[in-house]
Amino acid sequence: MNMKNVIKMLAVAGLMTAGVAQASVPADFSAAPGVLVVNWQASAAIDGKANPMLEVRDESGDVLASVHANLTGTQMVKIPSRTQGNLTVSLGNENSNYRIPFGLGDGRQR
């Protein structure tokens, strides 16, 4: 098999495993210890419902925070200060994933 055929096979295999596209939350995320910063995009206020709930879950599916979404500007969402790893942020039926690096905190016991 030449390289061209291998690349085609890998591309087809990748398409076969791709799931249905899921709508993402119309916001950009960043984090600091104890806070998830949500920067809402302009389309969030246009498309949004009145006072929806924003949920933040950890890798195991536990709810870390559940707050009313502002849908405009910047919103600070309190999460446990030692939160690390992959988070799922949900707004209605839209989901986004955000990864908090493991080196964000200093790791010392308090």
Residue pairs with C-beta under 8 A, 6 or more apart in sequence:
22 94
22 95
23 93
23 94
23 95
24 94
24 95
24 96
25 44
25 54
25 89
25 90
25 91
25 94
25 95
25 96
26 40
26 41
26 43
26 44
26 47
26 48
26 91
26 94
27 38
27 39
27 40
27 41
27 44
27 89
27 91
27 96
28 38
28 39
28 41
29 36
29 37
29 38
29 39
29 89
29 96
29 98
30 36
30 37
30 39
31 37
31 79
31 83
31 98
31 100
31 104
32 104
33 81
33 82
33 104
33 105
34 78
34 79
34 80
34 81
34 83
35 76
35 77
35 78
35 79
36 56
36 65
36 76
36 77
36 79
36 87
36 89
36 98
37 74
37 75
37 76
37 77
38 54
38 69
38 74
38 75
38 76
38 77
38 89
39 73
39 74
40 69
40 70
40 71
40 72
40 73
40 74
40 75
44 69
44 71
44 72
45 71
45 72
48 69
48 71
49 92
51 68
51 69
52 68
52 69
52 71
52 91
52 92
53 66
53 67
53 68
53 69
53 91
53 92
54 65
54 66
54 67
54 68
54 69
54 75
54 77
54 89
54 90
54 91
55 63
55 65
55 66
55 89
55 90
55 91
56 63
56 64
56 65
56 66
56 77
56 79
56 87
56 88
56 89
56 90
57 63
57 64
57 87
57 88
57 90
58 64
58 83
58 85
58 86
58 87
58 88
59 85
59 86
59 87
64 79
64 80
64 83
64 87
65 77
65 78
65 79
67 75
67 77
69 75
69 91
79 87
81 105
82 105
83 100
84 100
84 101
84 102
84 104
84 105
85 99
85 100
85 102
86 97
86 98
86 99
86 100
87 97
87 98
87 99
87 100
88 95
88 96
88 97
89 95
89 96
89 97
89 98
